[in-house]
């Protein structure tokens, strides 16, 4: 019998990522650049990102770097 609980955890993790990414996009679309930048950093550091999405998040980070919202301190 397959590990049903393990499979459910994978789907829940993916749904959490999609929800967080949608929140990031909403913040970005509303013009809250700093809030979006903080949200993106949080998504990346909590390791919710599926490997297939890393390039997308890096592209988003590049867009935010152009605005100055992501800076090295």
N, CA, C and O atoms as a Tripos MOL2 file, in Angstrom:
@<TRIPOS>MOLECULE
protein
  292   291    73     0     0
PROTEIN
NO_CHARGES

@<TRIPOS>ATOM
      1 N           0.8480   -1.1920    0.0000 N.3       1 UNK1
      2 CA          0.0000    0.0000    0.0000 C.3       1 UNK1
      3 C           0.8860    1.2460    0.0000 C.2       1 UNK1
      4 O           1.8000    1.3550    0.8180 O.2       1 UNK1
      5 N           0.6250    2.1780   -0.9050 N.am      2 UNK2
      6 CA          1.4480    3.3960   -0.9660 C.3       2 UNK2
      7 C           1.2950    4.2400    0.2890 C.2       2 UNK2
      8 O           0.3040    4.1500    1.0140 O.2       2 UNK2
      9 N           2.2970    5.0520    0.5180 N.am      3 UNK3
     10 CA          2.3150    5.9440    1.6750 C.3       3 UNK3
     11 C           1.3940    7.1350    1.3960 C.2       3 UNK3
     12 O           1.8280    8.1460    0.8440 O.2       3 UNK3
     13 N           0.1200    7.0090    1.7820 N.am      4 UNK4
     14 CA         -0.8870    8.0280    1.4920 C.3       4 UNK4
     15 C          -0.5860    9.3150    2.2440 C.2       4 UNK4
     16 O          -0.7450   10.4020    1.6880 O.2       4 UNK4
     17 N          -0.1600    9.2150    3.4820 N.am      5 UNK5
     18 CA          0.1370   10.4120    4.2750 C.3       5 UNK5
     19 C           1.3030   11.1790    3.6660 C.2       5 UNK5
     20 O           1.2690   12.4090    3.6150 O.2       5 UNK5
     21 N           2.3230   10.4810    3.2070 N.am      6 UNK6
     22 CA          3.4550   11.1370    2.5660 C.3       6 UNK6
     23 C           3.0390   11.8640    1.2970 C.2       6 UNK6
     24 O           3.5050   12.9700    1.0250 O.2       6 UNK6
     25 N           2.1560   11.2360    0.5190 N.am      7 UNK7
     26 CA          1.6690   11.8700   -0.7060 C.3       7 UNK7
     27 C           0.8380   13.1060   -0.3850 C.2       7 UNK7
     28 O           0.9360   14.1180   -1.0790 O.2       7 UNK7
     29 N           0.0250   13.0320    0.6550 N.am      8 UNK8
     30 CA         -0.7830   14.1900    1.0630 C.3       8 UNK8
     31 C           0.1130   15.3480    1.4800 C.2       8 UNK8
     32 O          -0.1850   16.5020    1.1730 O.2       8 UNK8
     33 N           1.2020   15.0550    2.1730 N.am      9 UNK9
     34 CA          2.1240   16.1000    2.5980 C.3       9 UNK9
     35 C           2.7730   16.7960    1.4070 C.2       9 UNK9
     36 O           2.9850   18.0080    1.4280 O.2       9 UNK9
     37 N           3.0840   16.0290    0.3750 N.am     10 UNK10
     38 CA          3.6680   16.6170   -0.8310 C.3      10 UNK10
     39 C           2.6820   17.5860   -1.4610 C.2      10 UNK10
     40 O           3.0580   18.6950   -1.8400 O.2      10 UNK10
     41 N           1.4210   17.1770   -1.5770 N.am     11 UNK11
     42 CA          0.4100   18.0510   -2.1840 C.3      11 UNK11
     43 C           0.1440   19.2730   -1.3160 C.2      11 UNK11
     44 O          -0.0290   20.3740   -1.8400 O.2      11 UNK11
     45 N           0.1080   19.0990   -0.0080 N.am     12 UNK12
     46 CA         -0.1020   20.2420    0.8840 C.3      12 UNK12
     47 C           1.0530   21.2310    0.7780 C.2      12 UNK12
     48 O           0.8360   22.4430    0.7800 O.2      12 UNK12
     49 N           2.2570   20.7280    0.6870 N.am     13 UNK13
     50 CA          3.4200   21.5960    0.5400 C.3      13 UNK13
     51 C           3.3410   22.3800   -0.7660 C.2      13 UNK13
     52 O           3.6420   23.5730   -0.7970 O.2      13 UNK13
     53 N           2.9430   21.7180   -1.8280 N.am     14 UNK14
     54 CA          2.8140   22.3960   -3.1230 C.3      14 UNK14
     55 C           1.7110   23.4490   -3.0910 C.2      14 UNK14
     56 O           1.8650   24.5350   -3.6500 O.2      14 UNK14
     57 N           0.6060   23.1240   -2.4390 N.am     15 UNK15
     58 CA         -0.4810   24.1000   -2.3290 C.3      15 UNK15
     59 C          -0.0540   25.3110   -1.5150 C.2      15 UNK15
     60 O          -0.4140   26.4410   -1.8450 O.2      15 UNK15
     61 N           0.7130   25.0810   -0.4530 N.am     16 UNK16
     62 CA          1.2290   26.2070    0.3420 C.3      16 UNK16
     63 C           2.1230   27.0950   -0.5070 C.2      16 UNK16
     64 O           2.0450   28.3210   -0.4230 O.2      16 UNK16
     65 N           2.9720   26.4830   -1.3210 N.am     17 UNK17
     66 CA          3.8360   27.2660   -2.1920 C.3      17 UNK17
     67 C           3.0090   28.0990   -3.1680 C.2      17 UNK17
     68 O           3.2690   29.2900   -3.3410 O.2      17 UNK17
     69 N           2.0160   27.4790   -3.8070 N.am     18 UNK18
     70 CA          1.1900   28.1940   -4.7760 C.3      18 UNK18
     71 C           0.4690   29.3600   -4.1100 C.2      18 UNK18
     72 O           0.3700   30.4420   -4.6890 O.2      18 UNK18
     73 N          -0.0300   29.1470   -2.9080 N.am     19 UNK19
     74 CA         -0.7080   30.2250   -2.1820 C.3      19 UNK19
     75 C           0.2640   31.3630   -1.8720 C.2      19 UNK19
     76 O          -0.0690   32.5330   -2.0600 O.2      19 UNK19
     77 N           1.4490   31.0260   -1.4040 N.am     20 UNK20
     78 CA          2.4470   32.0560   -1.0840 C.3      20 UNK20
     79 C           2.8860   32.8030   -2.3320 C.2      20 UNK20
     80 O           3.0710   34.0200   -2.2980 O.2      20 UNK20
     81 N           3.0530   32.0760   -3.4350 N.am     21 UNK21
     82 CA          3.4560   32.7180   -4.6840 C.3      21 UNK21
     83 C           2.3560   33.6450   -5.1980 C.2      21 UNK21
     84 O           2.6460   34.7260   -5.7110 O.2      21 UNK21
     85 N           1.1100   33.2330   -5.0640 N.am     22 UNK22
     86 CA         -0.0080   34.0940   -5.4650 C.3      22 UNK22
     87 C          -0.0380   35.3600   -4.6100 C.2      22 UNK22
     88 O          -0.3010   36.4470   -5.1250 O.2      22 UNK22
     89 N           0.2290   35.2300   -3.3150 N.am     23 UNK23
     90 CA          0.3010   36.4060   -2.4330 C.3      23 UNK23
     91 C           1.4200   37.3380   -2.8760 C.2      23 UNK23
     92 O           1.2510   38.5570   -2.8770 O.2      23 UNK23
     93 N           2.5610   36.7710   -3.2510 N.am     24 UNK24
     94 CA          3.6820   37.5680   -3.7500 C.3      24 UNK24
     95 C           3.2680   38.3450   -4.9950 C.2      24 UNK24
     96 O           3.5310   39.5430   -5.1000 O.2      24 UNK24
     97 N           2.6220   37.6630   -5.9370 N.am     25 UNK25
     98 CA          2.2010   38.3170   -7.1740 C.3      25 UNK25
     99 C           1.1610   39.4150   -6.9000 C.2      25 UNK25
    100 O           1.1720   40.4600   -7.5510 O.2      25 UNK25
    101 N           0.2700   39.1750   -5.9400 N.am     26 UNK26
    102 CA         -0.7320   40.1820   -5.5740 C.3      26 UNK26
    103 C          -0.0560   41.4230   -5.0110 C.2      26 UNK26
    104 O          -0.4180   42.5430   -5.3690 O.2      26 UNK26
    105 N           0.9270   41.2320   -4.1310 N.am     27 UNK27
    106 CA          1.6610   42.3660   -3.5690 C.3      27 UNK27
    107 C           2.3950   43.1380   -4.6680 C.2      27 UNK27
    108 O           2.4080   44.3690   -4.6760 O.2      27 UNK27
    109 N           2.9890   42.4110   -5.5700 N.am     28 UNK28
    110 CA          3.7230   43.0330   -6.6630 C.3      28 UNK28
    111 C           2.7710   43.8360   -7.5610 C.2      28 UNK28
    112 O           3.0870   44.9600   -7.9520 O.2      28 UNK28
    113 N           1.6190   43.2620   -7.8840 N.am     29 UNK29
    114 CA          0.6500   43.9290   -8.7580 C.3      29 UNK29
    115 C           0.0450   45.1670   -8.1000 C.2      29 UNK29
    116 O          -0.3250   46.1210   -8.7840 O.2      29 UNK29
    117 N          -0.0540   45.1490   -6.7750 N.am     30 UNK30
    118 CA         -0.6280   46.3010   -6.0780 C.3      30 UNK30
    119 C           0.3830   47.4270   -5.8790 C.2      30 UNK30
    120 O           0.0340   48.5010   -5.3890 O.2      30 UNK30
    121 N           1.6340   47.1790   -6.2590 N.am     31 UNK31
    122 CA          2.6600   48.2100   -6.1330 C.3      31 UNK31
    123 C           3.4240   48.1690   -4.8240 C.2      31 UNK31
    124 O           4.2650   49.0310   -4.5700 O.2      31 UNK31
    125 N           3.1450   47.1930   -4.0040 N.am     32 UNK32
    126 CA          3.8530   47.0420   -2.7270 C.3      32 UNK32
    127 C           5.1560   46.2800   -2.9830 C.2      32 UNK32
    128 O           5.2730   45.0950   -2.6690 O.2      32 UNK32
    129 N           6.1210   46.9820   -3.5570 N.am     33 UNK33
    130 CA          7.3780   46.3540   -3.9830 C.3      33 UNK33
    131 C           8.1560   45.7990   -2.7970 C.2      33 UNK33
    132 O           8.6620   44.6790   -2.8580 O.2      33 UNK33
    133 N           8.2550   46.5710   -1.7210 N.am     34 UNK34
    134 CA          9.0230   46.1050   -0.5590 C.3      34 UNK34
    135 C           8.3450   44.9190    0.1130 C.2      34 UNK34
    136 O           9.0170   43.9820    0.5420 O.2      34 UNK34
    137 N           7.0370   44.9530    0.2060 N.am     35 UNK35
    138 CA          6.3020   43.8120    0.7680 C.3      35 UNK35
    139 C           6.4800   42.5760   -0.0930 C.2      35 UNK35
    140 O           6.6510   41.4710    0.4210 O.2      35 UNK35
    141 N           6.4400   42.7660   -1.4150 N.am     36 UNK36
    142 CA          6.6380   41.6450   -2.3360 C.3      36 UNK36
    143 C           8.0430   41.0750   -2.1870 C.2      36 UNK36
    144 O           8.2290   39.8590   -2.1860 O.2      36 UNK36
    145 N           9.0350   41.9610   -2.0620 N.am     37 UNK37
    146 CA         10.4200   41.5080   -1.9030 C.3      37 UNK37
    147 C          10.5800   40.6970   -0.6230 C.2      37 UNK37
    148 O          11.2140   39.6420   -0.6310 O.2      37 UNK37
    149 N          10.0120   41.1810    0.4700 N.am     38 UNK38
    150 CA         10.0910   40.4380    1.7360 C.3      38 UNK38
    151 C           9.4030   39.0910    1.6130 C.2      38 UNK38
    152 O           9.8910   38.0870    2.1300 O.2      38 UNK38
    153 N           8.2760   39.0730    0.9320 N.am     39 UNK39
    154 CA          7.5270   37.8320    0.7520 C.3      39 UNK39
    155 C           8.3310   36.8350   -0.0870 C.2      39 UNK39
    156 O           8.3700   35.6450    0.2280 O.2      39 UNK39
    157 N           8.9660   37.3150   -1.1440 N.am     40 UNK40
    158 CA          9.7780   36.4450   -1.9960 C.3      40 UNK40
    159 C          10.9490   35.8490   -1.2170 C.2      40 UNK40
    160 O          11.2440   34.6600   -1.3410 O.2      40 UNK40
    161 N          11.6040   36.6690   -0.4250 N.am     41 UNK41
    162 CA         12.7170   36.1750    0.3920 C.3      41 UNK41
    163 C          12.2150   35.1150    1.3660 C.2      41 UNK41
    164 O          12.8720   34.0940    1.5650 O.2      41 UNK41
    165 N          11.0620   35.3520    1.9670 N.am     42 UNK42
    166 CA         10.4940   34.3950    2.9100 C.3      42 UNK42
    167 C          10.1590   33.0690    2.2210 C.2      42 UNK42
    168 O          10.4090   31.9980    2.7730 O.2      42 UNK42
    169 N           9.5980   33.1470    1.0230 N.am     43 UNK43
    170 CA          9.2730   31.9210    0.2790 C.3      43 UNK43
    171 C          10.5400   31.1130    0.0210 C.2      43 UNK43
    172 O          10.5630   29.8970    0.2120 O.2      43 UNK43
    173 N          11.5800   31.7930   -0.4100 N.am     44 UNK44
    174 CA         12.8240   31.0990   -0.7450 C.3      44 UNK44
    175 C          13.4840   30.5040    0.4980 C.2      44 UNK44
    176 O          13.9780   29.3770    0.4550 O.2      44 UNK44
    177 N          13.4980   31.2440    1.5960 N.am     45 UNK45
    178 CA         14.2000   30.7650    2.7870 C.3      45 UNK45
    179 C          13.4360   29.6980    3.5580 C.2      45 UNK45
    180 O          14.0370   28.9820    4.3590 O.2      45 UNK45
    181 N          12.1290   29.5710    3.3400 N.am     46 UNK46
    182 CA         11.3820   28.5250    4.0400 C.3      46 UNK46
    183 C          11.4000   27.2060    3.2870 C.2      46 UNK46
    184 O          10.7830   26.2310    3.7160 O.2      46 UNK46
    185 N          12.1070   27.1750    2.1630 N.am     47 UNK47
    186 CA         12.2880   25.9600    1.3740 C.3      47 UNK47
    187 C          10.9740   25.3430    0.8990 C.2      47 UNK47
    188 O          10.8500   24.1220    0.8160 O.2      47 UNK47
    189 N           9.9960   26.1940    0.5890 N.am     48 UNK48
    190 CA          8.7410   25.7100    0.0290 C.3      48 UNK48
    191 C           8.8050   25.5330   -1.4840 C.2      48 UNK48
    192 O           7.8990   24.9550   -2.0850 O.2      48 UNK48
    193 N           9.8640   26.0250   -2.0910 N.am     49 UNK49
    194 CA          9.9280   26.1210   -3.5390 C.3      49 UNK49
    195 C          10.2180   24.7580   -4.1730 C.2      49 UNK49
    196 O          11.2480   24.1460   -3.8880 O.2      49 UNK49
    197 N           9.3100   24.2830   -5.0330 N.am     50 UNK50
    198 CA          9.6400   23.0850   -5.8050 C.3      50 UNK50
    199 C          10.7950   23.4000   -6.7630 C.2      50 UNK50
    200 O          10.8900   24.5170   -7.2710 O.2      50 UNK50
    201 N          11.6480   22.4460   -7.0040 N.am     51 UNK51
    202 CA         12.8330   22.6680   -7.8430 C.3      51 UNK51
    203 C          12.4730   23.2410   -9.2080 C.2      51 UNK51
    204 O          13.2250   24.0490   -9.7560 O.2      51 UNK51
    205 N          11.3450   22.8390   -9.7590 N.am     52 UNK52
    206 CA         10.9380   23.3140  -11.0750 C.3      52 UNK52
    207 C          10.6190   24.8080  -11.0820 C.2      52 UNK52
    208 O          10.5670   25.4140  -12.1520 O.2      52 UNK52
    209 N          10.4070   25.4080   -9.9260 N.am     53 UNK53
    210 CA         10.0300   26.8200   -9.8270 C.3      53 UNK53
    211 C          11.1900   27.7380   -9.4750 C.2      53 UNK53
    212 O          11.0130   28.9550   -9.4510 O.2      53 UNK53
    213 N          12.3530   27.2040   -9.2070 N.am     54 UNK54
    214 CA         13.4780   28.0320   -8.7800 C.3      54 UNK54
    215 C          13.8250   29.0870   -9.8270 C.2      54 UNK54
    216 O          14.0800   30.2400   -9.4800 O.2      54 UNK54
    217 N          13.8380   28.7080  -11.0990 N.am     55 UNK55
    218 CA         14.1610   29.6680  -12.1570 C.3      55 UNK55
    219 C          13.1350   30.8020  -12.2090 C.2      55 UNK55
    220 O          13.4970   31.9530  -12.4540 O.2      55 UNK55
    221 N          11.8790   30.4910  -11.9840 N.am     56 UNK56
    222 CA         10.8290   31.5240  -11.9830 C.3      56 UNK56
    223 C          11.0720   32.5100  -10.8540 C.2      56 UNK56
    224 O          10.9620   33.7200  -11.0520 O.2      56 UNK56
    225 N          11.3990   32.0050   -9.6780 N.am     57 UNK57
    226 CA         11.6440   32.8910   -8.5390 C.3      57 UNK57
    227 C          12.9000   33.7300   -8.7500 C.2      57 UNK57
    228 O          12.9470   34.8890   -8.3370 O.2      57 UNK57
    229 N          13.9040   33.1610   -9.3820 N.am     58 UNK58
    230 CA         15.1040   33.9460   -9.6840 C.3      58 UNK58
    231 C          14.7930   35.0630  -10.6750 C.2      58 UNK58
    232 O          15.3310   36.1650  -10.5640 O.2      58 UNK58
    233 N          13.9290   34.7780  -11.6420 N.am     59 UNK59
    234 CA         13.5180   35.8220  -12.5900 C.3      59 UNK59
    235 C          12.7460   36.9210  -11.8600 C.2      59 UNK59
    236 O          12.9410   38.1050  -12.1390 O.2      59 UNK59
    237 N          11.8760   36.5380  -10.9330 N.am     60 UNK60
    238 CA         11.1430   37.5310  -10.1310 C.3      60 UNK60
    239 C          12.1090   38.3490   -9.2860 C.2      60 UNK60
    240 O          11.9500   39.5620   -9.1500 O.2      60 UNK60
    241 N          13.1030   37.6870   -8.7240 N.am     61 UNK61
    242 CA         14.0980   38.4010   -7.9110 C.3      61 UNK61
    243 C          14.8570   39.3970   -8.7810 C.2      61 UNK61
    244 O          15.1710   40.5000   -8.3330 O.2      61 UNK61
    245 N          15.1530   39.0140  -10.0240 N.am     62 UNK62
    246 CA         15.8310   39.9230  -10.9430 C.3      62 UNK62
    247 C          15.0010   41.1640  -11.2100 C.2      62 UNK62
    248 O          15.5320   42.2730  -11.2640 O.2      62 UNK62
    249 N          13.6990   40.9790  -11.3770 N.am     63 UNK63
    250 CA         12.8070   42.1310  -11.5800 C.3      63 UNK63
    251 C          12.8230   43.0470  -10.3590 C.2      63 UNK63
    252 O          12.8030   44.2710  -10.4950 O.2      63 UNK63
    253 N          12.8590   42.4600   -9.1810 N.am     64 UNK64
    254 CA         12.8700   43.2620   -7.9530 C.3      64 UNK64
    255 C          14.2220   43.9390   -7.7460 C.2      64 UNK64
    256 O          14.2870   45.0310   -7.1820 O.2      64 UNK64
    257 N          15.2980   43.3030   -8.1950 N.am     65 UNK65
    258 CA         16.6140   43.9390   -8.0940 C.3      65 UNK65
    259 C          16.6650   45.2170   -8.9290 C.2      65 UNK65
    260 O          17.3100   46.1970   -8.5550 O.2      65 UNK65
    261 N          15.9800   45.1850  -10.0530 N.am     66 UNK66
    262 CA         15.9250   46.3830  -10.9090 C.3      66 UNK66
    263 C          15.2440   47.5420  -10.2040 C.2      66 UNK66
    264 O          15.5520   48.6970  -10.4960 O.2      66 UNK66
    265 N          14.3290   47.2680   -9.2840 N.am     67 UNK67
    266 CA         13.6170   48.3270   -8.5700 C.3      67 UNK67
    267 C          14.3780   48.8060   -7.3490 C.2      67 UNK67
    268 O          14.0640   49.8570   -6.7910 O.2      67 UNK67
    269 N          15.3870   48.0340   -6.9250 N.am     68 UNK68
    270 CA         16.1200   48.3790   -5.7160 C.3      68 UNK68
    271 C          15.4940   47.8290   -4.4530 C.2      68 UNK68
    272 O          15.9730   48.1070   -3.3540 O.2      68 UNK68
    273 N          14.4200   47.0440   -4.5900 N.am     69 UNK69
    274 CA         13.7400   46.4990   -3.4190 C.3      69 UNK69
    275 C          14.5500   45.3860   -2.7610 C.2      69 UNK69
    276 O          14.4850   45.2010   -1.5460 O.2      69 UNK69
    277 N          15.3020   44.6570   -3.5540 N.am     70 UNK70
    278 CA         16.1940   43.6210   -3.0040 C.3      70 UNK70
    279 C          17.6060   44.1590   -3.0510 C.2      70 UNK70
    280 O          18.1620   44.3880   -4.1250 O.2      70 UNK70
    281 N          18.1640   44.3510   -1.9160 N.am     71 UNK71
    282 CA         19.5360   44.8640   -1.8640 C.3      71 UNK71
    283 C          20.3460   44.0270   -0.8980 C.2      71 UNK71
    284 O          19.8060   43.4310    0.0340 O.2      71 UNK71
    285 N          21.6200   43.9900   -1.1250 N.am     72 UNK72
    286 CA         22.5330   43.2780   -0.2360 C.3      72 UNK72
    287 C          22.9040   44.2310    0.8860 C.2      72 UNK72
    288 O          23.3370   45.3590    0.6510 O.2      72 UNK72
    289 N          22.7230   43.7530    2.1140 N.am     73 UNK73
    290 CA         23.0680   44.6150    3.2380 C.3      73 UNK73
    291 C          24.2480   44.0820    4.0030 C.2      73 UNK73
    292 O          24.6720   44.6910    4.9860 O.2      73 UNK73
@<TRIPOS>BOND
     1     1     2 1
     2     2     3 1
     3     3     4 2
     4     3     5 am
     5     5     6 1
     6     6     7 1
     7     7     8 2
     8     7     9 am
     9     9    10 1
    10    10    11 1
    11    11    12 2
    12    11    13 am
    13    13    14 1
    14    14    15 1
    15    15    16 2
    16    15    17 am
    17    17    18 1
    18    18    19 1
    19    19    20 2
    20    19    21 am
    21    21    22 1
    22    22    23 1
    23    23    24 2
    24    23    25 am
    25    25    26 1
    26    26    27 1
    27    27    28 2
    28    27    29 am
    29    29    30 1
    30    30    31 1
    31    31    32 2
    32    31    33 am
    33    33    34 1
    34    34    35 1
    35    35    36 2
    36    35    37 am
    37    37    38 1
    38    38    39 1
    39    39    40 2
    40    39    41 am
    41    41    42 1
    42    42    43 1
    43    43    44 2
    44    43    45 am
    45    45    46 1
    46    46    47 1
    47    47    48 2
    48    47    49 am
    49    49    50 1
    50    50    51 1
    51    51    52 2
    52    51    53 am
    53    53    54 1
    54    54    55 1
    55    55    56 2
    56    55    57 am
    57    57    58 1
    58    58    59 1
    59    59    60 2
    60    59    61 am
    61    61    62 1
    62    62    63 1
    63    63    64 2
    64    63    65 am
    65    65    66 1
    66    66    67 1
    67    67    68 2
    68    67    69 am
    69    69    70 1
    70    70    71 1
    71    71    72 2
    72    71    73 am
    73    73    74 1
    74    74    75 1
    75    75    76 2
    76    75    77 am
    77    77    78 1
    78    78    79 1
    79    79    80 2
    80    79    81 am
    81    81    82 1
    82    82    83 1
    83    83    84 2
    84    83    85 am
    85    85    86 1
    86    86    87 1
    87    87    88 2
    88    87    89 am
    89    89    90 1
    90    90    91 1
    91    91    92 2
    92    91    93 am
    93    93    94 1
    94    94    95 1
    95    95    96 2
    96    95    97 am
    97    97    98 1
    98    98    99 1
    99    99   100 2
   100    99   101 am
   101   101   102 1
   102   102   103 1
   103   103   104 2
   104   103   105 am
   105   105   106 1
   106   106   107 1
   107   107   108 2
   108   107   109 am
   109   109   110 1
   110   110   111 1
   111   111   112 2
   112   111   113 am
   113   113   114 1
   114   114   115 1
   115   115   116 2
   116   115   117 am
   117   117   118 1
   118   118   119 1
   119   119   120 2
   120   119   121 am
   121   121   122 1
   122   122   123 1
   123   123   124 2
   124   123   125 am
   125   125   126 1
   126   126   127 1
   127   127   128 2
   128   127   129 am
   129   129   130 1
   130   130   131 1
   131   131   132 2
   132   131   133 am
   133   133   134 1
   134   134   135 1
   135   135   136 2
   136   135   137 am
   137   137   138 1
   138   138   139 1
   139   139   140 2
   140   139   141 am
   141   141   142 1
   142   142   143 1
   143   143   144 2
   144   143   145 am
   145   145   146 1
   146   146   147 1
   147   147   148 2
   148   147   149 am
   149   149   150 1
   150   150   151 1
   151   151   152 2
   152   151   153 am
   153   153   154 1
   154   154   155 1
   155   155   156 2
   156   155   157 am
   157   157   158 1
   158   158   159 1
   159   159   160 2
   160   159   161 am
   161   161   162 1
   162   162   163 1
   163   163   164 2
   164   163   165 am
   165   165   166 1
   166   166   167 1
   167   167   168 2
   168   167   169 am
   169   169   170 1
   170   170   171 1
   171   171   172 2
   172   171   173 am
   173   173   174 1
   174   174   175 1
   175   175   176 2
   176   175   177 am
   177   177   178 1
   178   178   179 1
   179   179   180 2
   180   179   181 am
   181   181   182 1
   182   182   183 1
   183   183   184 2
   184   183   185 am
   185   185   186 1
   186   186   187 1
   187   187   188 2
   188   187   189 am
   189   189   190 1
   190   190   191 1
   191   191   192 2
   192   191   193 am
   193   193   194 1
   194   194   195 1
   195   195   196 2
   196   195   197 am
   197   197   198 1
   198   198   199 1
   199   199   200 2
   200   199   201 am
   201   201   202 1
   202   202   203 1
   203   203   204 2
   204   203   205 am
   205   205   206 1
   206   206   207 1
   207   207   208 2
   208   207   209 am
   209   209   210 1
   210   210   211 1
   211   211   212 2
   212   211   213 am
   213   213   214 1
   214   214   215 1
   215   215   216 2
   216   215   217 am
   217   217   218 1
   218   218   219 1
   219   219   220 2
   220   219   221 am
   221   221   222 1
   222   222   223 1
   223   223   224 2
   224   223   225 am
   225   225   226 1
   226   226   227 1
   227   227   228 2
   228   227   229 am
   229   229   230 1
   230   230   231 1
   231   231   232 2
   232   231   233 am
   233   233   234 1
   234   234   235 1
   235   235   236 2
   236   235   237 am
   237   237   238 1
   238   238   239 1
   239   239   240 2
   240   239   241 am
   241   241   242 1
   242   242   243 1
   243   243   244 2
   244   243   245 am
   245   245   246 1
   246   246   247 1
   247   247   248 2
   248   247   249 am
   249   249   250 1
   250   250   251 1
   251   251   252 2
   252   251   253 am
   253   253   254 1
   254   254   255 1
   255   255   256 2
   256   255   257 am
   257   257   258 1
   258   258   259 1
   259   259   260 2
   260   259   261 am
   261   261   262 1
   262   262   263 1
   263   263   264 2
   264   263   265 am
   265   265   266 1
   266   266   267 1
   267   267   268 2
   268   267   269 am
   269   269   270 1
   270   270   271 1
   271   271   272 2
   272   271   273 am
   273   273   274 1
   274   274   275 1
   275   275   276 2
   276   275   277 am
   277   277   278 1
   278   278   279 1
   279   279   280 2
   280   279   281 am
   281   281   282 1
   282   282   283 1
   283   283   284 2
   284   283   285 am
   285   285   286 1
   286   286   287 1
   287   287   288 2
   288   287   289 am
   289   289   290 1
   290   290   291 1
   291   291   292 2
@<TRIPOS>SUBSTRUCTURE
     1 UNK1         2 RESIDUE 1 A UNK
     2 UNK2         6 RESIDUE 1 A UNK
     3 UNK3        10 RESIDUE 1 A UNK
     4 UNK4        14 RESIDUE 1 A UNK
     5 UNK5        18 RESIDUE 1 A UNK
     6 UNK6        22 RESIDUE 1 A UNK
     7 UNK7        26 RESIDUE 1 A UNK
     8 UNK8        30 RESIDUE 1 A UNK
     9 UNK9        34 RESIDUE 1 A UNK
    10 UNK10       38 RESIDUE 1 A UNK
    11 UNK11       42 RESIDUE 1 A UNK
    12 UNK12       46 RESIDUE 1 A UNK
    13 UNK13       50 RESIDUE 1 A UNK
    14 UNK14       54 RESIDUE 1 A UNK
    15 UNK15       58 RESIDUE 1 A UNK
    16 UNK16       62 RESIDUE 1 A UNK
    17 UNK17       66 RESIDUE 1 A UNK
    18 UNK18       70 RESIDUE 1 A UNK
    19 UNK19       74 RESIDUE 1 A UNK
    20 UNK20       78 RESIDUE 1 A UNK
    21 UNK21       82 RESIDUE 1 A UNK
    22 UNK22       86 RESIDUE 1 A UNK
    23 UNK23       90 RESIDUE 1 A UNK
    24 UNK24       94 RESIDUE 1 A UNK
    25 UNK25       98 RESIDUE 1 A UNK
    26 UNK26      102 RESIDUE 1 A UNK
    27 UNK27      106 RESIDUE 1 A UNK
    28 UNK28      110 RESIDUE 1 A UNK
    29 UNK29      114 RESIDUE 1 A UNK
    30 UNK30      118 RESIDUE 1 A UNK
    31 UNK31      122 RESIDUE 1 A UNK
    32 UNK32      126 RESIDUE 1 A UNK
    33 UNK33      130 RESIDUE 1 A UNK
    34 UNK34      134 RESIDUE 1 A UNK
    35 UNK35      138 RESIDUE 1 A UNK
    36 UNK36      142 RESIDUE 1 A UNK
    37 UNK37      146 RESIDUE 1 A UNK
    38 UNK38      150 RESIDUE 1 A UNK
    39 UNK39      154 RESIDUE 1 A UNK
    40 UNK40      158 RESIDUE 1 A UNK
    41 UNK41      162 RESIDUE 1 A UNK
    42 UNK42      166 RESIDUE 1 A UNK
    43 UNK43      170 RESIDUE 1 A UNK
    44 UNK44      174 RESIDUE 1 A UNK
    45 UNK45      178 RESIDUE 1 A UNK
    46 UNK46      182 RESIDUE 1 A UNK
    47 UNK47      186 RESIDUE 1 A UNK
    48 UNK48      190 RESIDUE 1 A UNK
    49 UNK49      194 RESIDUE 1 A UNK
    50 UNK50      198 RESIDUE 1 A UNK
    51 UNK51      202 RESIDUE 1 A UNK
    52 UNK52      206 RESIDUE 1 A UNK
    53 UNK53      210 RESIDUE 1 A UNK
    54 UNK54      214 RESIDUE 1 A UNK
    55 UNK55      218 RESIDUE 1 A UNK
    56 UNK56      222 RESIDUE 1 A UNK
    57 UNK57      226 RESIDUE 1 A UNK
    58 UNK58      230 RESIDUE 1 A UNK
    59 UNK59      234 RESIDUE 1 A UNK
    60 UNK60      238 RESIDUE 1 A UNK
    61 UNK61      242 RESIDUE 1 A UNK
    62 UNK62      246 RESIDUE 1 A UNK
    63 UNK63      250 RESIDUE 1 A UNK
    64 UNK64      254 RESIDUE 1 A UNK
    65 UNK65      258 RESIDUE 1 A UNK
    66 UNK66      262 RESIDUE 1 A UNK
    67 UNK67      266 RESIDUE 1 A UNK
    68 UNK68      270 RESIDUE 1 A UNK
    69 UNK69      274 RESIDUE 1 A UNK
    70 UNK70      278 RESIDUE 1 A UNK
    71 UNK71      282 RESIDUE 1 A UNK
    72 UNK72      286 RESIDUE 1 A UNK
    73 UNK73      290 RESIDUE 1 A UNK
